[in-house]
Amino acid sequence: PLVFGIGVSLATAGFWHLARSVQAQIGREFDRQAAIKWFLNFNLRLALTGVALFVLIVKLHAPLLPLLAGLTFTVASIAVWSVTQLASKPIKES
């Protein structure tokens, strides 16, 4: 259960950070420095997630199946939520 929770936490934190940073950029006028900063920030977060997974798998010998299930759970939850949101909206006919 602990490794599953760590996987869920890593994936959730990654998606939360991505959503927060994209929302901050929406509506802004294009700025090259801001785009570079966003790109570097995104890749830094991705690298930190990779380091965390490396430490968990290689150094701490965490079981892979619960870790993978935890990482997948967040993605599956987002997919199910998105489909239910789309299904609940009425279809507009032209």
Secondary structure, 3 states (H helix, E strand, C coil): CHHHHHHHHHHHHHHHHHHHHHHHHCCCCCCHHHHHHHHHHHHHHHHHHHHHHHHHHHHCCCCHHHHHHHHHHHHHHHHHHHHHHHHHCCCCCC
